[in-house]
Amino acid sequence: MLVKVFAAAIQGISATEITIEVNQSGTGFALVGLADKAVIESRERIYSAFRHNQLAFPGRPQVINMAPADFKKEGAIYDLPLAIGMLACDGALPNDKLSDYMIMGELSLDGSLNAIHGALPMALLAKEKGYKGFILPTVNAREAAVVNDLDIIPAKNLVDVIEFLKGAHAIEPLKIDLHNEFECDEESWNIDFCDVKGQDSVKRAFEVAAAGGHNIILVGPPGAGKSMMSKRFPTILPPLTLDEALETTKIHSVAGKLENNAGLVTRRPFRNPHHTISDTALVGGGSYPQPGEISLAHNGVLFLDELPEFKRSVLEVMRQPLEDRKITVSRTRLTVEYPASFMLIASMNPCPCGYYNDPTHECHCTPGEVQRYLSRISGPLLDRIDMHIEIVPVPFSQLANKRLSETSAEIRARVVKARNIQTTRFCNSGNGIHCNAQMGSREIRKYCKLDEDSSQLLAKAMNKYGLSARAYDRILKLARTIADLAGEENIASKHILEAINYRNLDKSSWLLR
C-alpha cells in the first residue's frame, strides 16, 4: 500500500514542501531521495521508539522516497513523518487524515519529541499549501501558532500523534493572542540611558542614529562609556512591527536560536560577537548554509566592540551587506539569501594604547603606530558607517552628580515620533524603505533638497575633509533625520551642520589633528 506523508525542508529562511512516500517492497528496507546521514540514521531512532512504546516494527520490507529526490534533506526532523508513514503503510494506522496535516518532529529513543528548527517558516508553508493543520513537538507549538487559520497540534511523543490520527485522543489546537505577544513591559529592561552620566552629545548621536536607522562608530579611550551606551541602544529603538517580528523570528527559528516554548521575537535583536569570529560565522554559510550574526541582527543591532581587533577579512565581507541589506550565500548545489538589514554600532580605541588625544592620559604611540592601527579599518568600510563619534571620559564632577539623566523611555518617544514621519513618507515608495538610512539615490534627490546656504556649507565640508560621494549621501540622510526629529519639513543649514559634525572622525580628519 502506497502512503504519502507531508513534511518540509528549510532553504534560506523559507520552507519547501517534502513528500514522503512509503510503499511495500520485496527487496528490503530502503530510504532514497538525497537524504543525509542524520536522516538515514532515523531508522534506528524509529526502531527504538517503537520498541519502547510496544509498537510493532513493520514486518514487511518498505521503500521510502523523499520527494523531490534532487533536494538535499538534512537532520533528524523527519523522524516523526517517517515513523507515521511506516505505520500507515503497514496498516497499523489509518491514512485518511494524513493529507490534512504537515508533520515534523525529531524522535528520542523513548518516542518523545525533541525541538526542531524552522517551525515558523514550516507553518507558513503549511498555510500557503492549504493544509488543515501542522503536527509538531509541543516545545515548538507557540512559535508556529502565530500563523492564523492553521491548526497547530502540539504533541509530546509519538503515541500522542498516533492516537490523534486514529481519532482516539483529541488534541486541542494551540491558539495565541498576537496582541498579548506584543505587549511590551517597559519596566522589564534592566538597563536604561538614565544610568549614563554626562555624555549628552553622544546620547544625542545615539538618538539620531535610532531615529533614522543609521550606523555609528564610537572612537575613544578605555572607560569612556562606549560599551555601556551601546548596550543601552536597544532601549531607545522603536518596537518591532508584526512583519518585522515574523521575519526576525523566522531567522532565529531556522538558526535554532529560539528558546523552547518561545513565540514571536518581539524585541529587536542585539548581537555582540567576539572579535575572534570567523567570516562564515559573521555573514553566514557553511557546508549546510546557516544564518550568520549579521542576519541574526536583522531588524536590530550588531555591536562590534574593539573593531580593529577583528580580522580584516571579517570586516571586509560586511561591506556588501551594509549596502544591500542582504547576504547571498552560494554553494555548488544551491544559493540562499538571508536578510541583513541591521544597524551597526562599532567601537574602537584611537590608538594601540588607547589614549591618543585623551586630555588626562599621555599617549605613548608613535604617529606610525597610530596610522597602522587606524588603517585596520578600511576607507570603504568607514564610508558605509554614517556617524563617526569621538567620545571622551566623563569628568568626576559629572560622575558624582546624583541627578538622573534622561530616561530611555523619554528618548524613545522622540525616536518613535520621527520614525512615524518616515513611515508616512515612504509608505508608497514600493522599495521596502522604512527609515532614512535605507534611502537610495532617487529618494535622496526627492526628500533631501537643500537651499543655497545649506548646499554651500556642505560643499565646504566636502572639500575640507576630502569626503567621498558616499559620505555626501550619508550626510544628507543624517540631515533628513535631524530635521525629522525637530519636526521640520525642510532641511536647514543647522541640520547640515550637525550632520557634518557626525562625520568629524573620518580617518583623514582624525589623523590631521
LUMFIVO-768702 format. One line per 10 residues: their letters; for each residue x, y, z of C-alpha. Coordinates in Angstrom, 3 decimals, decimal comma. Layout:
N
A = X:Y:Z ~ ...
END
This chain:
513
MLVKVFAAAI = 0,000:0,000:0,000 ~ 1,395:3,397:-1,004 ~ 1,167:6,071:1,699 ~ 2,110:9,752:1,472 ~ 3,083:11,912:4,454 ~ 3,808:15,609:4,055 ~ 6,760:17,407:5,635 ~ 9,024:20,371:4,886 ~ 12,663:21,360:4,451 ~ 14,321:24,701:5,127
QGISATEITI = 16,031:26,651:2,354 ~ 17,327:30,029:3,463 ~ 14,612:31,312:5,796 ~ 11,761:29,762:3,820 ~ 10,375:26,233:3,730 ~ 9,944:23,812:0,825 ~ 7,362:21,041:0,758 ~ 8,676:17,482:1,068 ~ 6,503:14,475:0,237 ~ 7,451:11,240:1,997
EVNQSGTGFA = 6,216:8,238:0,003 ~ 6,199:4,835:1,722 ~ 5,449:1,640:-0,156 ~ 5,875:-2,072:0,446 ~ 8,943:-3,558:-1,182 ~ 10,268:-7,012:-1,817 ~ 13,935:-6,000:-1,640 ~ 14,304:-4,895:1,991 ~ 14,153:-1,534:3,768 ~ 15,412:1,357:1,607
LVGLADKAVI = 15,437:5,136:2,062 ~ 16,013:7,193:-1,095 ~ 15,739:10,855:-2,060 ~ 19,122:12,515:-1,323 ~ 18,940:12,087:2,464 ~ 21,961:12,934:4,603 ~ 23,410:10,667:7,295 ~ 21,155:12,029:10,075 ~ 18,057:11,188:8,019 ~ 19,355:7,696:7,204
ESRERIYSAF = 20,011:7,108:10,910 ~ 16,325:7,794:11,640 ~ 15,589:4,083:11,164 ~ 17,414:3,265:14,404 ~ 15,659:6,023:16,367 ~ 12,289:4,925:14,994 ~ 13,001:1,268:15,796 ~ 13,931:2,161:19,403 ~ 10,853:4,392:19,806 ~ 8,593:1,612:18,528
RHNQLAFPGR = 10,038:-0,950:20,924 ~ 9,864:1,407:23,906 ~ 6,157:2,047:23,244 ~ 5,241:-1,556:22,426 ~ 4,628:-0,773:18,761 ~ 5,312:-3,448:16,174 ~ 8,045:-2,509:13,707 ~ 6,825:-3,175:10,138 ~ 7,494:-6,818:9,347 ~ 7,320:-6,401:5,593
PQVINMAPAD = 10,100:-4,590:3,697 ~ 9,414:-0,978:2,767 ~ 10,901:1,568:0,400 ~ 10,703:5,243:1,343 ~ 11,158:8,055:-1,161 ~ 11,602:11,676:-0,069 ~ 10,491:13,888:-2,943 ~ 11,684:15,976:-4,647 ~ 14,533:13,493:-4,947 ~ 17,124:16,071:-6,070
FKKEGAIYDL = 16,684:18,285:-2,984 ~ 19,028:17,629:-0,050 ~ 17,233:16,535:3,142 ~ 19,111:17,221:6,351 ~ 18,773:16,478:10,041 ~ 16,633:14,348:12,338 ~ 13,484:16,451:11,880 ~ 11,959:13,810:9,564 ~ 11,834:11,065:12,225 ~ 8,161:11,601:13,044
PLAIGMLACD = 6,733:11,757:9,496 ~ 8,858:8,740:8,521 ~ 7,559:6,760:11,500 ~ 3,947:7,718:10,750 ~ 4,379:6,770:7,095 ~ 5,856:3,378:8,004 ~ 2,976:2,590:10,385 ~ 0,333:3,684:7,867 ~ 1,924:1,647:5,096 ~ 1,947:-1,422:7,375
GALPNDKLSD = -1,770:-0,970:8,105 ~ -1,257:-0,102:11,777 ~ -2,545:3,436:11,293 ~ -5,382:4,863:9,174 ~ -4,187:7,210:6,455 ~ -7,372:9,222:5,907 ~ -6,047:12,212:7,881 ~ -2,502:12,238:6,567 ~ -3,258:14,538:3,638 ~ -4,719:17,159:6,006
YMIMGELSLD = -1,586:17,738:8,051 ~ 2,051:18,610:7,711 ~ 4,041:16,535:10,218 ~ 7,519:17,255:11,616 ~ 9,476:16,128:14,658 ~ 12,668:14,503:15,926 ~ 12,271:11,316:17,945 ~ 14,128:10,420:21,100 ~ 14,826:6,753:21,690 ~ 11,833:6,587:24,062
GSLNAIHGAL = 9,483:8,130:21,492 ~ 9,312:11,639:22,958 ~ 9,589:14,543:20,527 ~ 12,532:16,915:20,538 ~ 12,503:20,504:19,295 ~ 13,012:21,235:15,609 ~ 14,456:24,225:13,769 ~ 12,369:26,323:11,399 ~ 8,888:25,663:12,800 ~ 7,591:29,117:11,859
PMALLAKEKG = 8,534:29,042:8,144 ~ 7,153:25,495:8,005 ~ 3,849:26,659:9,497 ~ 3,685:29,492:6,972 ~ 4,242:26,962:4,183 ~ 1,528:24,675:5,580 ~ -0,950:27,546:5,494 ~ 0,134:28,543:1,980 ~ -0,318:24,967:0,715 ~ -3,801:24,716:2,203
YKGFILPTVN = -3,200:22,142:4,931 ~ -5,707:21,973:7,748 ~ -3,031:21,793:10,418 ~ 0,564:21,202:11,448 ~ 1,590:18,428:13,865 ~ 4,866:19,192:15,648 ~ 6,626:18,961:19,048 ~ 4,979:20,819:21,919 ~ 8,097:22,919:22,537 ~ 7,744:24,477:19,052
AREAAVVNDL = 3,975:24,984:19,142 ~ 3,900:28,598:20,362 ~ 6,296:29,619:17,620 ~ 4,099:28,061:14,916 ~ 0,841:29,258:16,478 ~ 1,457:32,843:15,379 ~ 0,203:31,692:11,962 ~ -3,551:32,279:11,780 ~ -6,080:29,903:10,186 ~ -3,902:26,838:10,750
DIIPAKNLVD = -4,498:24,187:13,436 ~ -1,288:23,799:15,403 ~ -1,326:20,340:17,010 ~ 1,269:20,087:19,803 ~ 2,465:16,557:20,563 ~ 4,741:15,372:23,363 ~ 5,556:11,972:21,934 ~ 4,957:9,515:19,119 ~ 1,987:7,886:20,884 ~ 0,172:11,254:21,085
VIEFLKGAHA = 0,413:11,605:17,308 ~ -0,724:8,053:16,654 ~ -3,741:8,381:18,963 ~ -4,640:11,727:17,400 ~ -4,538:10,346:13,855 ~ -6,589:7,336:14,943 ~ -9,177:9,660:16,470 ~ -8,741:8,021:19,871 ~ -7,324:11,134:21,517 ~ -8,263:14,712:20,678
IEPLKIDLHN = -5,529:17,353:20,894 ~ -6,800:20,891:21,184 ~ -5,101:23,171:18,616 ~ -2,929:25,802:20,260 ~ -4,088:29,404:19,822 ~ -2,221:32,508:20,930 ~ -3,149:36,179:21,051 ~ -0,733:38,171:18,928 ~ -1,746:41,350:20,748 ~ -0,538:39,880:24,032
EFECDEESWN = 2,685:38,781:22,362 ~ 3,421:42,417:21,556 ~ 2,624:43,784:24,983 ~ 5,998:45,167:25,950 ~ 6,695:45,623:29,652 ~ 8,944:48,667:29,621 ~ 9,940:48,045:33,227 ~ 11,443:44,689:32,236 ~ 14,534:46,426:30,798 ~ 17,246:46,155:33,433
IDFCDVKGQD = 19,377:48,833:31,751 ~ 18,498:52,426:30,887 ~ 20,135:55,540:29,481 ~ 19,429:57,312:32,758 ~ 22,331:55,269:34,181 ~ 24,769:57,122:31,905 ~ 26,346:60,176:33,496 ~ 27,181:63,074:31,193 ~ 27,940:62,304:27,530 ~ 24,984:64,406:26,360
SVKRAFEVAA = 26,439:64,870:22,874 ~ 26,933:61,111:22,461 ~ 23,395:60,434:23,681 ~ 22,157:62,887:21,082 ~ 24,113:60,999:18,426 ~ 22,508:57,729:19,538 ~ 19,080:59,354:19,351 ~ 19,739:60,483:15,777 ~ 21,045:57,021:14,868 ~ 17,968:55,323:16,320
AGGHNIILVG = 15,577:57,778:14,669 ~ 16,978:57,213:11,179 ~ 18,381:53,676:11,395 ~ 21,960:54,924:10,921 ~ 25,215:53,035:11,530 ~ 27,530:54,562:14,114 ~ 31,129:54,143:15,286 ~ 32,463:55,398:18,621 ~ 36,134:56,301:18,982 ~ 37,507:56,979:22,429
PPGAGKSMMS = 39,795:55,827:25,258 ~ 39,090:52,879:27,560 ~ 36,482:53,561:30,225 ~ 34,784:56,405:28,371 ~ 31,464:54,528:28,222 ~ 31,450:53,182:24,665 ~ 30,214:49,698:25,564 ~ 27,881:50,909:28,301 ~ 25,968:53,207:25,983 ~ 25,998:50,792:23,062
KRFPTILPPL = 24,359:48,077:25,158 ~ 21,593:50,526:26,091 ~ 20,907:51,431:22,489 ~ 18,108:48,838:22,011 ~ 16,128:50,522:24,810 ~ 15,524:53,595:22,622 ~ 14,662:51,795:19,387 ~ 11,039:51,724:18,188 ~ 9,144:48,450:18,746 ~ 9,072:45,796:16,045
TLDEALETTK = 6,137:45,748:13,660 ~ 4,316:42,440:13,106 ~ 6,023:41,904:9,738 ~ 9,435:42,652:11,241 ~ 8,745:40,312:14,172 ~ 7,713:37,483:11,843 ~ 10,811:37,857:9,671 ~ 13,106:38,129:12,696 ~ 11,520:35,060:14,291 ~ 11,936:33,063:11,067
IHSVAGKLEN = 15,667:33,758:11,028 ~ 16,155:32,828:14,690 ~ 13,971:29,748:14,237 ~ 15,990:28,485:11,267 ~ 19,236:29,093:13,176 ~ 17,916:27,270:16,260 ~ 18,294:30,353:18,449 ~ 14,762:30,371:19,861 ~ 14,205:29,015:23,343 ~ 11,791:26,140:23,868
NAGLVTRRPF = 8,145:27,242:24,084 ~ 9,078:30,649:22,663 ~ 6,662:32,599:20,488 ~ 7,410:35,667:18,412 ~ 10,609:37,630:18,839 ~ 9,107:40,920:19,990 ~ 12,290:42,818:20,827 ~ 14,853:43,994:18,345 ~ 17,881:41,671:18,381 ~ 21,171:42,823:19,853
RNPHHTISDT = 24,105:40,699:18,713 ~ 27,571:41,195:20,189 ~ 30,058:38,710:18,631 ~ 33,627:38,417:19,892 ~ 36,422:39,766:17,710 ~ 37,726:36,219:17,098 ~ 34,636:35,414:14,995 ~ 35,188:33,851:11,559 ~ 33,935:35,172:8,232 ~ 31,344:32,387:7,949
ALVGGGSYPQ = 30,034:32,866:11,483 ~ 29,557:36,574:10,832 ~ 27,895:36,566:7,406 ~ 26,520:33,019:7,302 ~ 27,243:29,986:5,201 ~ 28,941:26,664:5,915 ~ 28,566:23,266:4,242 ~ 24,879:23,393:5,131 ~ 24,252:27,182:4,975 ~ 23,054:28,802:8,173
PGEISLAHNG = 22,362:32,472:9,016 ~ 25,315:34,383:10,444 ~ 25,436:37,116:13,075 ~ 24,532:39,851:10,587 ~ 21,281:38,027:9,762 ~ 20,565:37,237:13,412 ~ 20,836:41,019:13,939 ~ 18,257:41,662:11,188 ~ 15,830:44,430:12,262 ~ 18,071:45,017:15,255
VLFLDELPEF = 21,636:45,901:16,225 ~ 25,033:44,357:15,522 ~ 27,578:45,621:18,055 ~ 31,239:45,116:17,199 ~ 33,402:46,109:20,173 ~ 37,120:46,768:19,625 ~ 36,605:46,954:15,861 ~ 40,312:46,982:14,820 ~ 40,816:43,647:16,612 ~ 38,528:41,863:14,142
KRSVLEVMRQ = 40,286:40,169:11,246 ~ 40,480:42,364:8,157 ~ 38,758:39,697:6,056 ~ 35,858:39,536:8,527 ~ 35,280:43,280:8,356 ~ 35,548:43,482:4,587 ~ 32,844:40,866:3,976 ~ 30,409:43,246:5,695 ~ 30,751:45,898:3,006 ~ 28,204:44,412:0,626
PLEDRKITVS = 25,575:43,544:3,306 ~ 25,838:47,072:4,746 ~ 24,968:48,460:1,339 ~ 22,427:45,894:0,079 ~ 20,938:44,826:3,456 ~ 21,056:41,170:2,469 ~ 23,655:38,453:2,038 ~ 23,726:35,811:-0,690 ~ 25,465:32,516:0,088 ~ 26,287:30,425:-2,986
RTRLTVEYPA = 27,216:26,762:-2,950 ~ 27,557:24,189:-5,739 ~ 24,058:22,783:-5,355 ~ 22,155:25,797:-4,041 ~ 22,110:29,531:-3,434 ~ 20,357:31,014:-0,416 ~ 19,687:34,608:0,507 ~ 19,453:35,856:4,077 ~ 18,148:39,304:5,042 ~ 20,683:41,506:6,833
SFMLIASMNP = 19,048:44,865:7,479 ~ 20,802:45,691:10,730 ~ 22,156:48,771:12,444 ~ 25,888:48,580:13,025 ~ 27,355:50,004:16,209 ~ 31,136:49,764:16,388 ~ 33,580:50,988:18,976 ~ 37,335:51,330:18,974 ~ 40,260:52,949:20,734 ~ 42,031:55,742:18,831
CPCGYYNDPT = 45,434:54,020:19,045 ~ 47,077:50,836:20,372 ~ 47,477:52,206:23,904 ~ 44,029:53,800:23,765 ~ 44,921:57,343:24,863 ~ 45,582:59,281:21,654 ~ 44,096:62,791:22,121 ~ 42,986:61,889:25,664 ~ 43,023:65,048:27,841 ~ 44,105:63,240:31,032
HECHCTPGEV = 46,421:60,419:29,869 ~ 49,615:60,565:27,853 ~ 49,716:58,555:24,647 ~ 52,980:56,654:24,063 ~ 52,218:55,614:20,499 ~ 54,212:56,963:17,575 ~ 52,373:58,563:14,628 ~ 53,232:55,495:12,557 ~ 51,677:53,166:15,147 ~ 48,538:55,274:15,262
QRYLSRISGP = 48,368:55,243:11,459 ~ 48,782:51,459:11,266 ~ 46,194:50,895:13,992 ~ 43,577:53,059:12,311 ~ 44,346:51,618:8,887 ~ 42,927:48,290:10,078 ~ 39,579:49,876:9,275 ~ 39,453:50,379:5,524 ~ 38,184:53,576:3,963 ~ 35,359:51,825:2,057
LLDRIDMHIE = 34,056:50,251:5,283 ~ 34,312:53,528:7,189 ~ 32,430:55,244:4,368 ~ 29,487:52,911:4,966 ~ 29,190:53,988:8,597 ~ 27,018:57,081:8,755 ~ 28,165:58,565:12,066 ~ 31,714:58,804:13,452 ~ 31,597:59,987:17,052 ~ 34,508:60,954:19,279
IVPVPFSQLA = 33,880:60,152:22,918 ~ 35,903:61,472:25,862 ~ 35,940:60,329:29,508 ~ 33,346:61,793:31,861 ~ 34,864:64,174:34,460 ~ 34,470:63,374:38,155 ~ 32,049:66,240:38,736 ~ 29,526:64,633:36,373 ~ 30,143:61,110:37,666 ~ 29,439:62,264:41,220
NKRLSETSAE = 26,299:64,165:40,197 ~ 23,286:62,307:41,619 ~ 20,806:63,924:39,246 ~ 19,307:61,309:36,956 ~ 19,793:61,724:33,241 ~ 17,027:61,483:30,656 ~ 15,446:58,028:30,590 ~ 15,367:55,665:27,641 ~ 11,566:55,970:27,518 ~ 11,800:59,740:27,010
IRARVVKARN = 14,349:59,366:24,226 ~ 12,387:56,539:22,625 ~ 9,250:58,680:22,474 ~ 11,044:61,181:20,234 ~ 12,569:58,380:18,170 ~ 9,170:56,787:17,565 ~ 7,706:60,154:16,545 ~ 10,486:60,653:13,972 ~ 10,089:57,079:12,678 ~ 6,356:57,657:12,211
IQTTRFCNSG = 7,166:60,632:9,986 ~ 9,430:58,400:7,895 ~ 6,851:55,614:7,720 ~ 4,346:58,069:6,280 ~ 6,943:59,460:3,881 ~ 7,945:56,079:2,437 ~ 4,623:54,240:2,660 ~ 4,086:54,440:-1,108 ~ 7,706:54,079:-2,188 ~ 7,331:50,399:-3,073
NGIHCNAQMG = 11,057:49,817:-2,398 ~ 10,793:48,349:1,091 ~ 12,192:51,543:2,643 ~ 11,248:52,095:6,285 ~ 13,743:54,695:7,536 ~ 16,024:57,417:6,237 ~ 19,180:55,287:6,309 ~ 17,641:52,986:3,674 ~ 17,065:55,736:1,117 ~ 18,555:55,275:-2,330
SREIRKYCKL = 19,690:57,951:-4,772 ~ 16,167:58,593:-6,043 ~ 14,766:59,123:-2,537 ~ 17,686:61,351:-1,554 ~ 17,030:63,622:-4,534 ~ 13,342:63,772:-3,664 ~ 13,418:64,203:0,120 ~ 16,813:65,808:0,838 ~ 16,669:69,022:-1,170 ~ 18,952:71,795:0,090
DEDSSQLLAK = 18,701:75,555:-0,060 ~ 21,638:77,652:-1,241 ~ 23,191:78,198:2,205 ~ 22,995:74,504:3,118 ~ 24,447:73,494:-0,225 ~ 27,447:75,822:0,162 ~ 28,045:74,625:3,723 ~ 28,121:71,012:2,590 ~ 30,424:71,827:-0,332 ~ 32,960:73,443:2,025
AMNKYGLSAR = 32,896:70,371:4,278 ~ 33,407:68,029:1,347 ~ 36,497:69,969:0,256 ~ 37,908:70,391:3,770 ~ 37,622:66,768:4,878 ~ 38,065:65,111:1,498 ~ 34,780:63,234:1,838 ~ 33,593:60,743:-0,758 ~ 30,360:60,756:-2,737 ~ 29,038:58,057:-0,403
AYDRILKLAR = 29,805:60,275:2,587 ~ 27,904:63,087:0,848 ~ 24,800:60,900:0,598 ~ 25,085:59,841:4,216 ~ 25,329:63,433:5,419 ~ 22,126:64,211:3,538 ~ 20,387:61,227:5,133 ~ 21,563:62,302:8,574 ~ 20,350:65,857:7,985 ~ 16,948:64,483:6,933
TIADLAGEEN = 16,736:62,525:10,203 ~ 17,769:65,534:12,297 ~ 15,064:67,601:10,610 ~ 12,517:64,844:11,300 ~ 13,437:64,848:14,997 ~ 12,843:68,594:15,010 ~ 9,530:68,113:13,205 ~ 10,644:70,298:10,304 ~ 9,746:69,567:6,703 ~ 12,763:71,215:5,066
IASKHILEAI = 16,455:70,602:5,733 ~ 18,134:73,755:7,037 ~ 21,766:74,797:7,499 ~ 21,681:73,838:11,197 ~ 20,684:70,302:10,288 ~ 23,502:70,030:7,736 ~ 25,996:71,413:10,255 ~ 25,049:68,856:12,895 ~ 25,227:66,079:10,318 ~ 28,705:67,197:9,229
NYRNLDKSSW = 29,852:67,131:12,862 ~ 28,880:63,470:13,000 ~ 31,456:62,788:10,258 ~ 34,342:64,537:12,028 ~ 36,101:61,288:12,810 ~ 36,686:60,349:9,184 ~ 40,145:58,849:9,045 ~ 41,678:61,776:7,151 ~ 40,391:64,435:9,547 ~ 41,318:62,364:12,610
LLR = 44,922:61,930:11,533 ~ 45,359:65,578:10,557 ~ 44,607:66,916:14,029
END
